[in-house]
Amino acid sequence: MDHPIKLLDVVALTEDLSEYHLRRGQVGTVVDILAEGQAFEVEFSDREGRTFESLGLRPEQIMVLRYEPLQI
């Protein structure tokens, strides 16, 4: 992995999680690193900042959202 997922990274789901009413592209925040970086606790909140779901997810289930261009 070129850029490891870090605490407080903003991420998006790469797959639907219909059992939790979450869809691919849903945006959340990494709030804990689990199993020595093999999983991540991701918190999903509404526009008012109220958490509606918090899940442990594998790295392949999320992608980090970037705001800055790649530094070459």
N, C-alpha and C positions, 0 to 999 in steps of 0.2 A: 504494500500500500504506500503510495507516494506521500500522501499527506494523512497522517493518522487522525481519526476522529477524536476531538478533544471535548472536555467539559465545557458546557455552554455554547457549543456549536449549534447553529440553526440548521436543521435537516428536513428533508422531505421523504415521505415513504416511497419506496420503489414498487410496492405491490399493494393491492387491496387487502384490508383486514376486516372483512365484512362482519365477523363475529364481534368486533368492537365498534362497528359503524364508522370505520375509517377507510378512506379511499386513497389510491395511489396519488401522490402529489400533496397529501395533507402535510402541513408544516408543523414541526415541533421543535423542542429544545432538549439537548442532551443534559440531563441533570445528575447523572451518575455513570461511572465506568464500572462495569461488572466483569467478573471472570477474567481479570487481568487483560481487559481490552477485547475479549471475545464476544462481549455483549454490552449493550448500553441501555440505561433507563432513559426513555424519551417521554417528555411531558407535552401533552397537547392541550392548548388553551384557546378560549374564544377571544373575540376582539376586545373584551373588557378585562382580559387577563385571568379569567376563571378557568382553572384546570378542569377538563372534562374526561381526560383519560391519561393514564401513566402506564407505560408498558416496557418490559425488557425486550429489546430487539437485537437481532444479529446484524453485523455490519452490512451484509448484502441486502438487508431490508430497508436501508436508509442511504441517502446521499447528502453530503454536506453542501449547503447553498453558499455560493461565493459572491462577494460584493465588489471585490477588487480584481483587476486583471492579473494574470500570471506574471510573476517577476522573472525575467530571463537574465 
